[in-house]
Amino acid sequence: MKDFTFYNPTRIEFGKGKENLIGSYVGEFGPLRVLLLYGSERIRRDGLFERVTRSLDEQGIAWEALGGVVSNPRLGLVREAIALVRKKGLQGVVAVGGGSVLDSAKAVAAGAPYDGDVWDFFIGRAAVEKALPVFAIMTLAATGSEMNSYGVVTNEATSQKYAIGSPLLHPKVSVINPELMASVSPAYLAYSAVDIFAHCLDLYFTAEYLPDYNAALIENILHTVMRTTAVLLDNPADYAARAEFAWASTMALNGLTFVGVSGNGYDTHMIEHAMSALYDVAHGAGLAVVLPAWMRWYQEKRPQRFVRFAEKMFAESNGEAGIDRLRRWFKAIGAPVTLAELGIPESGLTAVAENAYGLAENWGIADQYPVAAIVDILRLARE
């Protein structure tokens, strides 16, 4: 392994009913007034909103609620939330929902104490120096945001889907109750599974140096996702499978798979962020299309890694067979595997590639991904 420093200050509260204790968790860190940020009104209909606010009330924690966070969360709502935090003098953010809600909450936490515009953090114009404490109650397992310091938001005015990151944005406490995820639709279960795969495989394939320990850990995460996805598609109420799926999602992006690794990137995410910025496709759906295409384009750079993937994941003897099996599995669980299924026409490929190239510049990998190369990758996903 290469030398490393590992630090993850997020406390996970995992288990049934833990959302009912959110007031006591928040109270440990002192905020007396918080923003309760959420997505759809479903959390009101199913009683989660009432349970969370009752817990806050019982601990004497004042709150203001703001809903409306959507998949591919928007900068406009982040700015609205920052304005509300400042107006009401709020001192923390409680996110109730999936990764989009938590990503937005992190942006709000960074933007509220900042004198400039929060988008400065996304484009590298400023670094996060102060942030409000963030707390999370997860209703979807996919992004791993509950135990990392990153968030992704779309600037709808510029069609840029960029990331914010800082150690200050680690949630203080994240609640993972698998029961809250039982109503996730089969489509979003599939998209979540794909997202976890992409978090793992971006690292697995791009790393210049990948210790065997890390490779085996990633393979275990992926096997767990495949096994539990099959169970949950048949029986969404299976708590044991839901719990393992949720923890695999957290493990995929909480930093443990990255320790001792060098020379890795988030290449498929770079391309998918452009697709969802321009066409508003679900993140996991976009990754299901991009990932196999990118793997076919990239495999000659790490041929032995692709052979290992094929052998360990699918008992196949060559990289191309492993890629084909992965694509077929995506299709089998209900994820799209072609650009046509996403409604992205041939005429739109250059615009997607140019948008992705802007993100490649932001991430410092533009030399690896000229526009023409990104177009080539996208063309592998046409059918």
C-alpha positions in Angstrom: 0.0 0.0 0.0 1.0 3.6 -0.6 1.3 5.9 2.5 -2.1 7.4 3.4 -4.0 9.4 6.0 -7.5 8.2 6.7 -10.0 10.4 8.4 -13.8 10.1 8.5 -15.5 11.9 11.3 -19.1 10.9 10.4 -21.0 8.9 13.0 -23.4 6.4 11.5 -26.5 5.5 13.5 -27.8 2.3 11.7 -31.0 0.5 12.5 -34.7 0.5 12.9 -36.3 3.6 14.3 -33.1 5.6 14.7 -34.7 8.5 12.8 -36.9 9.0 15.9 -33.7 10.0 17.8 -32.5 12.7 15.4 -33.3 15.4 17.9 -30.9 14.0 20.5 -28.3 13.5 17.8 -28.5 17.1 16.7 -28.6 18.3 20.3 -25.2 16.8 21.0 -23.7 19.3 18.6 -25.4 22.4 19.9 -27.5 23.9 17.1 -30.8 25.2 18.5 -32.3 26.2 15.1 -31.9 24.1 12.0 -33.1 23.9 8.4 -35.0 20.7 7.7 -34.3 20.1 4.0 -36.1 17.4 2.0 -37.3 16.3 -1.4 -40.8 15.2 -2.2 -43.9 15.4 -0.1 -43.8 11.7 0.4 -42.0 12.1 3.7 -45.1 14.0 4.9 -47.6 11.4 3.6 -45.7 8.4 5.2 -45.3 10.1 8.6 -41.5 10.5 8.5 -41.7 14.3 8.5 -43.9 14.2 11.6 -41.6 11.8 13.4 -38.5 13.9 12.7 -40.1 17.2 13.7 -41.5 15.7 16.9 -38.0 14.5 17.8 -36.6 18.0 17.2 -39.4 19.6 19.2 -38.8 17.2 22.1 -35.2 18.4 22.3 -36.1 22.1 22.1 -34.6 22.4 18.6 -36.4 25.0 16.5 -36.7 24.3 12.8 -37.7 25.7 9.4 -38.6 23.3 6.6 -37.9 23.5 2.9 -38.8 20.8 0.4 -38.6 20.5 -3.3 -35.1 19.0 -3.8 -35.1 16.9 -7.0 -32.9 14.3 -8.6 -30.0 16.1 -10.1 -30.4 18.8 -7.4 -30.6 22.4 -8.6 -28.4 25.4 -7.6 -31.5 27.6 -7.5 -33.0 25.7 -4.6 -29.6 25.7 -2.8 -29.6 29.5 -3.1 -33.1 29.7 -1.8 -32.2 27.5 1.2 -29.1 29.7 1.9 -31.3 32.8 1.9 -33.7 31.1 4.4 -30.9 30.0 6.7 -29.5 33.6 6.8 -32.9 35.2 7.3 -33.9 32.9 10.1 -30.5 32.7 11.7 -30.4 28.9 11.4 -27.4 27.0 12.8 -27.4 23.6 11.1 -29.0 21.5 8.3 -30.9 18.3 8.7 -31.3 16.5 5.4 -34.1 13.9 5.0 -34.0 12.0 1.8 -31.5 10.6 -0.7 -28.2 11.7 -2.0 -29.7 14.7 -3.8 -31.1 16.1 -0.6 -27.8 15.6 1.3 -25.7 17.0 -1.5 -27.9 20.1 -1.5 -27.6 20.3 2.3 -23.8 20.2 2.1 -23.9 23.1 -0.4 -26.2 25.1 1.9 -23.9 24.4 4.9 -20.9 25.8 3.0 -22.8 28.7 1.4 -24.6 30.1 4.3 -21.6 31.5 6.2 -19.8 32.5 3.0 -19.9 36.1 1.8 -19.9 35.3 -1.9 -22.0 33.0 -4.1 -22.0 29.3 -3.2 -21.2 28.3 -6.8 -17.7 29.7 -6.2 -16.9 26.5 -4.3 -17.9 24.3 -7.3 -15.8 26.1 -9.9 -12.7 26.4 -7.7 -13.0 30.1 -7.1 -13.1 29.7 -3.3 -12.4 27.0 -0.8 -14.7 26.1 2.1 -13.4 27.6 5.3 -16.5 27.5 7.4 -19.6 25.3 7.3 -22.8 24.7 9.3 -23.1 21.2 10.8 -25.0 18.7 8.6 -27.1 15.8 9.7 -28.8 13.2 7.6 -31.6 10.7 7.6 -31.3 8.6 4.5 -34.3 7.3 2.5 -32.3 5.9 -0.4 -29.0 4.1 -0.6 -26.9 5.1 -3.6 -24.5 8.0 -3.5 -22.6 7.4 -0.3 -23.0 11.0 0.7 -24.0 10.0 4.2 -20.4 9.3 5.1 -18.3 11.5 2.8 -17.5 15.1 2.3 -18.7 15.7 -1.2 -21.9 16.8 -3.0 -23.0 17.4 -6.6 -25.3 20.1 -7.7 -26.5 21.3 -11.2 -26.3 24.9 -12.1 -29.5 25.1 -14.3 -28.4 28.4 -15.8 -25.2 27.1 -17.2 -26.0 23.4 -17.5 -23.0 22.5 -15.4 -23.2 19.6 -12.9 -20.2 20.1 -10.6 -19.1 19.0 -7.2 -18.3 20.6 -3.9 -15.9 19.0 -1.4 -14.3 19.8 2.0 -13.6 17.9 5.2 -15.9 20.4 6.8 -18.8 18.9 4.9 -18.8 15.4 6.5 -22.2 14.9 8.1 -21.9 14.9 11.9 -24.4 12.1 12.2 -26.1 10.1 9.5 -29.1 7.8 10.2 -29.4 4.7 8.1 -32.7 2.9 8.7 -33.1 0.3 5.9 -36.9 0.3 6.7 -37.1 3.9 5.3 -35.9 2.5 1.9 -38.4 -0.2 1.5 -40.7 1.9 -0.8 -37.9 2.7 -3.3 -39.2 1.8 -6.8 -37.6 -1.1 -8.7 -36.2 1.4 -11.2 -34.5 3.4 -8.6 -33.2 0.3 -6.9 -31.6 -0.6 -10.2 -30.2 2.9 -10.6 -28.8 2.8 -7.1 -27.1 -0.5 -7.7 -25.5 0.9 -10.8 -24.3 4.1 -8.9 -22.6 1.9 -6.4 -20.9 -0.1 -9.2 -19.6 3.1 -10.8 -18.3 4.4 -7.5 -16.3 1.2 -7.1 -15.3 0.6 -10.7 -14.1 4.2 -11.4 -11.5 3.5 -8.7 -10.9 -0.2 -9.6 -10.1 0.5 -13.2 -8.4 3.9 -13.2 -6.1 3.5 -10.2 -2.4 3.3 -11.3 -1.8 1.3 -8.1 -4.5 -0.8 -6.5 -3.6 -3.0 -3.6 -5.1 -6.5 -3.6 -6.9 -5.7 -0.4 -8.7 -2.9 -2.0 -9.6 -4.8 -5.1 -11.0 -7.7 -3.0 -13.0 -5.2 -0.9 -14.5 -3.7 -4.0 -15.3 -7.1 -5.4 -17.1 -8.0 -2.1 -19.1 -4.8 -2.2 -20.2 -5.5 -5.8 -21.1 -9.1 -5.1 -23.1 -7.9 -2.2 -25.0 -5.4 -4.4 -25.7 -8.0 -7.0 -27.0 -10.6 -4.4 -29.1 -8.2 -2.5 -30.5 -6.5 -5.6 -31.9 -9.8 -6.7 -33.5 -10.4 -3.4 -35.0 -6.9 -3.2 -36.5 -7.0 -6.7 -38.3 -10.1 -5.6 -39.2 -9.0 -2.1 -38.7 -5.2 -1.4 -39.6 -5.8 2.3 -36.6 -8.0 3.0 -34.9 -6.1 5.8 -31.7 -8.1 5.8 -31.0 -7.6 2.1 -32.0 -3.9 2.4 -29.6 -3.5 5.2 -26.7 -5.1 3.4 -27.4 -3.1 0.3 -27.5 0.1 2.3 -24.2 -0.6 4.0 -22.5 -1.6 0.7 -23.6 1.8 -0.7 -22.0 3.6 2.2 -18.8 1.5 2.1 -18.4 2.2 -1.6 -17.7 5.9 -1.1 -16.7 6.5 2.5 -13.0 6.5 1.7 -12.0 2.9 2.8 -11.7 1.6 -0.7 -9.3 4.4 -1.5 -6.7 4.0 1.2 -3.2 3.1 -0.1 -4.4 3.7 -3.7 -2.8 6.1 -6.2 -3.7 7.6 -9.5 -7.4 7.2 -9.7 -10.3 9.3 -11.1 -14.0 9.5 -11.5 -14.0 9.2 -15.2 -17.5 7.8 -15.8 -19.0 10.3 -13.4 -17.4 13.1 -15.5 -19.3 11.9 -18.6 -22.6 11.1 -16.8 -22.7 14.5 -15.1 -22.7 16.1 -18.5 -25.5 13.8 -19.7 -27.8 14.5 -16.7 -26.9 18.3 -16.8 -28.2 18.5 -20.4 -30.9 15.8 -20.5 -31.9 15.5 -16.8 -31.6 11.7 -16.8 -31.4 9.9 -13.5 -27.8 9.7 -12.4 -27.8 5.9 -12.1 -29.6 5.5 -15.4 -27.0 7.6 -17.1 -24.2 5.6 -15.5 -25.7 2.3 -16.6 -25.3 3.5 -20.2 -21.9 5.2 -19.8 -20.1 2.6 -17.7 -20.0 -0.4 -20.1 -19.2 1.9 -23.0 -16.3 3.6 -21.1 -15.0 0.2 -20.0 -14.8 -1.0 -23.6 -12.9 2.2 -24.5 -10.6 2.1 -21.5 -9.8 -1.6 -21.1 -6.6 -1.5 -23.1 -5.1 0.8 -20.5 -5.5 -1.8 -17.7 -6.0 -5.1 -19.4 -5.1 -7.3 -16.4 -7.5 -5.4 -14.2 -10.3 -6.1 -16.6 -9.4 -9.8 -16.7 -9.5 -9.9 -12.9 -12.9 -8.2 -12.9 -14.2 -10.7 -15.4 -12.9 -13.7 -13.4 -13.8 -12.5 -9.9 -17.3 -11.1 -10.8 -18.5 -13.4 -13.5 -16.1 -16.4 -13.8 -15.2 -15.2 -17.3 -11.7 -15.5 -18.7 -11.4 -12.2 -20.6 -12.2 -8.5 -20.1 -14.6 -8.2 -23.0 -16.7 -11.0 -21.6 -16.8 -9.4 -18.2 -18.0 -6.1 -19.7 -20.7 -7.9 -21.7 -21.9 -9.7 -18.6 -22.0 -6.5 -16.6 -24.1 -4.8 -19.3 -26.5 -7.7 -19.4 -26.9 -7.6 -15.7 -27.7 -3.9 -15.8 -30.3 -4.7 -18.4 -31.7 -7.6 -16.4 -32.3 -5.5 -13.3 -34.2 -2.8 -15.4 -31.5 -0.2 -16.0 -31.1 1.3 -19.5 -28.0 0.4 -21.5 -28.3 2.6 -24.6 -28.4 6.3 -25.3 -31.6 5.8 -27.2 -33.3 4.6 -24.0 -32.3 7.9 -22.3 -33.6 10.0 -25.2 -30.1 11.2 -26.2 -29.9 11.5 -30.0 -26.8 11.1 -32.1 -27.0 14.8 -32.8 -26.5 15.5 -29.1 -23.3 13.7 -28.6 -20.9 16.6 -29.3 -22.8 18.9 -26.9 -22.5 16.2 -24.1 -18.9 15.7 -24.9 -18.1 19.5 -24.8 -20.0 19.8 -21.5 -18.0 16.8 -20.1 -14.8 18.3 -21.3 -15.5 21.4 -19.2 -15.8 19.2 -16.1 -12.6 17.4 -17.2 -10.8 20.8 -17.1 -12.3 21.5 -13.7 -10.9 18.1 -12.5 -7.6 18.5 -14.1 -7.9 15.5 -16.5 -8.7 17.3 -19.8 -5.5 16.0 -21.4 -6.9 12.4 -21.0 -10.3 13.3 -22.3 -10.4 15.6 -25.4 -13.9 16.1 -26.8 -13.2 13.6 -29.6 -12.4 10.8 -27.1 -15.6 11.5 -25.2 -17.6 11.3 -28.4 -16.0 8.0 -29.1 -17.0 6.7 -25.7 -20.6 7.9 -26.2 -20.8 6.3 -29.6 -20.1 2.9 -28.0 -23.3 3.4 -26.0 -25.6 4.0 -29.0 -27.0 0.5 -29.2 
